[in-house]
Amino acid sequence: MVFGDLRGWIEHLRKEGELHEVNAEVHWDCELGTVARKAFGEGDGPALLFNNITDYQKGRCTRLFTGGLSKYARVAMMLGLPKNASLTELVLATRKAYNGRVKPVLVKDGPVRENILKGDDINLYDFPIPKWHREDGGRYINTLAGIITNDLDTGRLNVGIYRGMIGKKNTIPTLIWPAQNWGGDFQKYADRGEEMPVACVYGWEPSLPFCAATPFPPDVSEYEVMGAIRGAPVELVKCETVPLMVPASAEMVIEGYISNDPKTFELEGAFGEFTGYFGGETALRHKIRVTAITHRNNPIFFGTLEGTLPKMLNENSIMSSVQRSALAWNILDRSGVPGVTDVHCPAVNNGTTLMIQIRQRYRGQAKQAAMAIWGTNASHQRYKHIWVVDEDIDIHDYASLDWAYAYRVNAAEGDILVVPGTFGNAIDPSTRLKDRDTLKFGTGKWARVLIDATVNMDFEPEEQYGGKRYPPTVHPHPEDWETVNRRWKEYGFKE
Ligand SMILES: Cc1cc2nc3c(=O)[nH]c(=O)nc-3n(C[C@H](O)[C@H](O)[C@H](O)COP(=O)(O)O)c2cc1C
């Protein structure tokens, strides 16, 4: 779907009854975050437009939009599917879009350049940036902004989502993990002793945050995948002070440079993270030295609440469960793992756990699947635990998984594989604090676990089981179901 910009997306949401405007005064200091938390609910709440934010009723920016993709129905709308599309349908459409490419086009000018601020005019406090939670280390300005960087060798423009908070009025301390694509881009600049240019894009069509939050291989520009999702090229303009390009109709862009000189570092963290815990404890980290802000007239600020807990879902949870499933399924396909029939990441863990359903053709297939996933950049911070089940197990139903776990998993038969010392998630508190030091180690440290809950193909086919490796289940035979269903009322039951 082409929405044109954030405003087009908001209008579409309004028409579809998916938008709630908050006109009562709401404070940026913890109140707005708590309203969003309650409204997002279990992934069934509306998108939110805050029109009356304390201290920002007048001035450069008076509105904030959040929660555009915090519900599956709205992910369906972005993909041009019916609102009641199933999760598997969303994953299949996303797989297709991820394999498509539509190159962006460069245009001369666009609304994002209606206002251009440089030098002393730059003041990040002019924007209604929430302190989302009390324990956040500051006011997090970069929560769902698409951060643009380029590959020095190829020129490829990367769009990623990487957290950052207001430091001074013109600095954004940030957290760079080397295993993320901007981390790779940054290393090339650092090796040359140069600062890396960045542009942070706030507010455009929903395909921007959706793609920016997806770990494509390093040579892929998210702009091309966004083009595939919307079915039309993204129109870009050149930035003012950095050699990068941004969507011409974005609400706002912050341009700047990041140095690798520890003398420039500023305090960053902690932040209420996707794990549901505060993570990335306060430490001196890299910062964006802001060189320009460009924005539309009456810009709408764009950000989101992180932190998923049971029965408390949000934009990242919902997006991740679609993105991370689609991406993993494409990786399995490309790696030649046969027989994959469904892939699912439950929303509550943002892709930390991956469920794969397969039709087994040969032994070792579950291990092949897990290894294919764990070898890719997509598994940084994600896919810690992989379950592989047979086709008769519904991976969207925890009871089915639990039953398979109970009777198709036997650690003595090698059904639980532990791969120690892999790259991990530096904000996962199940990793010791000392092992979560990003500047020292670059990433977290995980033992990854495969739970192979498929029928063990090392077992011999048994004659007494009709040539199968496992006994029959107690499911009644079709003819017995037929008799009982037909006579059900005769037995005195209502339905
Ligand atoms: C709301 C939200 C916040 C995120 N915050 C971060 C972050 O602070 N640091 C990070 O490396 N990844 C973060 N991610 C995940 C990355 O966006 C994701 O891994 C993406 O693939 C990064 O782009 P890249 O693969 O081009 O590096 C966040 C994702 C979302 C949806």
Ligand as a Chemical Component Dictionary entry (heavy atoms), coordinates in Angstrom:
data_LIG
# 
_chem_comp.id                   LIG 
_chem_comp.type                 NON-POLYMER 
_chem_comp.pdbx_formal_charge   0 
_chem_comp.three_letter_code    LIG 
# 
loop_
_chem_comp_atom.comp_id 
_chem_comp_atom.atom_id 
_chem_comp_atom.alt_atom_id 
_chem_comp_atom.type_symbol 
_chem_comp_atom.charge 
_chem_comp_atom.model_Cartn_x 
_chem_comp_atom.model_Cartn_y 
_chem_comp_atom.model_Cartn_z 
_chem_comp_atom.pdbx_ordinal 
LIG C1  C1  C 0 11.492 -0.422 18.748 1  
LIG C2  C2  C 0 12.801 -1.067 18.374 2  
LIG C3  C3  C 0 13.956 -0.703 19.037 3  
LIG C4  C4  C 0 15.185 -1.284 18.702 4  
LIG N1  N1  N 0 16.313 -0.876 19.343 5  
LIG C5  C5  C 0 17.515 -1.357 18.950 6  
LIG C6  C6  C 0 18.718 -0.850 19.527 7  
LIG O1  O1  O 0 18.714 0.001  20.396 8  
LIG N2  N2  N 0 19.901 -1.351 19.081 9  
LIG C7  C7  C 0 19.960 -2.289 18.096 10 
LIG O2  O2  O 0 21.063 -2.668 17.696 11 
LIG N3  N3  N 0 18.825 -2.812 17.572 12 
LIG C8  C8  C 0 17.622 -2.355 17.966 13 
LIG N4  N4  N 0 16.477 -2.839 17.412 14 
LIG C9  C9  C 0 16.562 -3.970 16.498 15 
LIG C10 C10 C 0 17.123 -3.534 15.171 16 
LIG O3  O3  O 0 16.373 -2.503 14.631 17 
LIG C11 C11 C 0 17.173 -4.696 14.218 18 
LIG O4  O4  O 0 18.097 -5.642 14.709 19 
LIG C12 C12 C 0 17.535 -4.294 12.812 20 
LIG O5  O5  O 0 17.709 -5.428 12.057 21 
LIG C13 C13 C 0 18.783 -3.445 12.744 22 
LIG O6  O6  O 0 19.070 -3.108 11.415 23 
LIG P1  P1  P 0 20.309 -3.764 10.674 24 
LIG O7  O7  O 0 20.023 -5.228 10.567 25 
LIG O8  O8  O 0 20.322 -3.072 9.355  26 
LIG O9  O9  O 0 21.485 -3.468 11.526 27 
LIG C14 C14 C 0 15.243 -2.267 17.711 28 
LIG C15 C15 C 0 14.070 -2.626 17.037 29 
LIG C16 C16 C 0 12.862 -2.025 17.360 30 
LIG C17 C17 C 0 11.612 -2.399 16.618 31 
# 
loop_
_chem_comp_bond.comp_id 
_chem_comp_bond.atom_id_1 
_chem_comp_bond.atom_id_2 
_chem_comp_bond.value_order 
_chem_comp_bond.pdbx_ordinal 
LIG C1  C2  SING 1  
LIG C2  C3  SING 2  
LIG C2  C16 DOUB 3  
LIG C3  C4  DOUB 4  
LIG C4  N1  SING 5  
LIG C4  C14 SING 6  
LIG N1  C5  DOUB 7  
LIG C5  C6  SING 8  
LIG C5  C8  SING 9  
LIG C6  O1  DOUB 10 
LIG C6  N2  SING 11 
LIG N2  C7  SING 12 
LIG C7  O2  DOUB 13 
LIG C7  N3  SING 14 
LIG N3  C8  DOUB 15 
LIG C8  N4  SING 16 
LIG N4  C9  SING 17 
LIG N4  C14 SING 18 
LIG C9  C10 SING 19 
LIG C10 O3  SING 20 
LIG C10 C11 SING 21 
LIG C11 O4  SING 22 
LIG C11 C12 SING 23 
LIG C12 O5  SING 24 
LIG C12 C13 SING 25 
LIG C13 O6  SING 26 
LIG O6  P1  SING 27 
LIG P1  O7  DOUB 28 
LIG P1  O8  SING 29 
LIG P1  O9  SING 30 
LIG C14 C15 DOUB 31 
LIG C15 C16 SING 32 
LIG C16 C17 SING 33 
# 
